[in-house]
Amino acid sequence: MELDYGKISLLIIPAIFLIILFIFWILTANHRKKEYGKHMWKLWGARTFYWEGAIYLSTGITILILFILKWLHLISF
C-alpha cells in the first residue's frame, strides 16, 4: 500500500491553519475584550474585524510555513 501525499497534505494544511488561528486567539482574545469592553465585544462589528484580521494573519503564516516546508523538500506542490 502506497501513501497518497495529496490526501495527507489536504489534512495538514487545514490543521496548520487551525493551530495558528487557535494560538492567535489564545494570545489576543483577552486583550481585545479588555480594549473593547464586554458590552462592545458583544457587537458584531468589533468581533468581525478581530476575526477578519485573525483569518488574514493565519492564512499568511500558513502560506509562509508551506513555502518553508517546500524549501526544505518536505512537501511538494
C-alpha positions, -999 to +999 in steps of 0.1 A: +000+000+000+014+033-011+009+066+008-010+093-011+007+125-003-021+146-019-046+133+007-022+138+035-015+174+025-052+181+024-052+172+061-020+190+070-029+224+055-062+229+075-045+216+106-017+241+104-042+269+097-064+259+127-034+256+151-022+291+141-057+305+145-061+289+179-027+302+191-036+337+178-070+336+197-053+324+229-027+352+228-051+381+218-087+374+229-084+387+265-066+418+253-092+426+227-121+421+252-104+445+276-098+470+249-134+469+235-151+462+269-176+435+274-205+455+260-187+465+228-173+430+223-209+417+220-214+438+189-208+420+157-187+448+142-159+446+168-158+408+165-159+409+127-128+430+125-110+408+150-118+376+133-111+391+098-076+400+110-071+366+126-080+348+094-057+370+073-028+365+097-034+328+100-036+324+062-004+344+057+016+324+083+002+291+069+014+300+034+048+310+048+051+277+066+041+258+035+068+275+014+093+268+042+084+231+041+086+232+003+121+248+005+132+221+029+118+195+004+094+180+030+064+186+008+059+193-029+033+213-048 
